[in-house]
Amino acid sequence: MTAPDLEIRNPKFIDHLLGHRSDSGIDGFLGTRVVEMEAGRLVVEFDVGDEHLTFIGNMHGGCLAALCDHCLGVVLYPVMPPGSWAATTEFKVNYLRPVSGGTCRATAVIESMTKRSAVVTIRVENEGRLAAIAQGTCTVKLAEEKVG
């Protein structure tokens, strides 16, 4: 299936995450919040804090990479049946400009998806300026359908 063919298969996942801010994991460290979510598209934001900055005053690239990796997987869950999972197999980030404050906004879009893998692009903006572009591939393991 390709991006235009995607449909919501796990609406409870969206209901749970929309507006959610995690207190744990990498998303908790970054302070991400899910601001938009639909079939094949996810928008996540976080406010850049002192804990994200290096000694020279710019955000560490690992924070942007973690944001991209997080979005790369999360965007898949609404279009997979409950009980399925996705895991990043590879991704690449192009850092386009330094980030030293404000809000980072990542928009993830599923470009292609099969029963076994998905390719996702992520664009990260900081205060309205493009800061990074990433692309990655996830392995997809769909939940076993029960017959009966």
N, C-alpha and C positions, 0 to 999 in steps of 0.2 A: 504494500500500500504506500502511496506517496502522500505528501503533506495535505493536498486538497481533499484526499479521501478519508482523513482522520475523523473519528467520532469519539465522543466521550463514552468511555466504558467503565469509568470508576468515578462517578459524580461525588461520592462521599470524600474522596481524596481532595477534591477542589474545595468542598465545604469546610473541611478540616484546615486546609492551609491558607485559604484566602484571608488576608489580614493578619496571619499568624506571625509571631516573632519568637524564635526559639531561644531557650536559655542554655542549651548545651550544644556540643559539637562545633564544627567549624562555622556553621551558620549562626550559632549562638555567640561565638567569639566575634564574628563580623557584625552581628546585630541585624541580620537580614530580616526583611519583612516582605511577604508576598503581596503585591499590590494589584496584579492582574493575572488571571489564569483562564485559559480556554483550550480547546482541542488544538494541540500543536504549538501553543504559544504561552510563554510565561514571562512575567515582568517582576523582578525582585530589586529592592533598593536597600541601601544601608548608608548610614552617616559615618563619614571618615572621622575617626577619633585619634587621640594621641597614641593609643596602644597599637595603631596600625602604621605609624610613621617610623621611618628610619632615623638615624642620628643626623642626616642631612635635611630632614624635614619633608621628605616625600614618602608616600605610601609604598611599602614593600611590594614588589611585583607578585610575591607569593599570595598576597591578599586578593589581588585581581585574579590570579590563577585559581585560587580556591573558590572564589565566587563563580567563575566560569564553570569549573568542574561540578560544583553543586547544582547549578542551573541545568547543566548538560544532562544530568540524570533525572532531576525532579520534573522537568517538562514532559517526560515520557509517561509518568504514572497515571495521569488521567485518561490516557488512550490505551492503556493495557488493562486486561481484566484484573479484578482484585486478586491478590495473592501472587501476582507476577513480580518480577524484579528486573532491574537494569543495572549494569555496571560499566563504568568507563573503561574502554580498552586503549584509547589513545586520544590526546587532544593537543592542540597547538594554540598558542596565544601570540598575537602581534601586539606589542605595547606601542601605542601611538603618541602618547604624551604623558608627562608625569601628573600624578594626583597628589595634592597636598592638603586637601580639605573638602568641605562640601558634602554632597550626596552622590554616590555611585548608583547608577540605574542600569541593570543588565536586562536585556531582552533576548530570550532564547526562542528559537524557532526550529521545529523539526523540518528538515529539508527532505528527508527520505526515511522510510521505515518499512522493514519487512518483519516477518515473524521472529527473526533471529538477531537483527541489528538495526541501528538507527544512526543517522548522521544529523547533527544539530549544529547550528551556528548561533553564536552569542555576540551581541554588540553591547559594549559597556560605555555609557556616557557619564561624564562628570561635569555637573553644572552646565549641561547643554552642549558640551564638546565631546566628540568621540575620543575615548581614552584607550580602548583596546577592542580587538576583534578576535574571536576564537572560533575554532571548529573542532569537533570531536566526534568520535564513534563510540557507541555503547553496544555491548552485548545485551540482548534481550532474552529473557527466559519467561515465556508465557505460562501462566498457571494451567495446570492440567484440567481440562474440562471433564466433569464427571458425567458418565453416561448412566441413565437410569431414571 
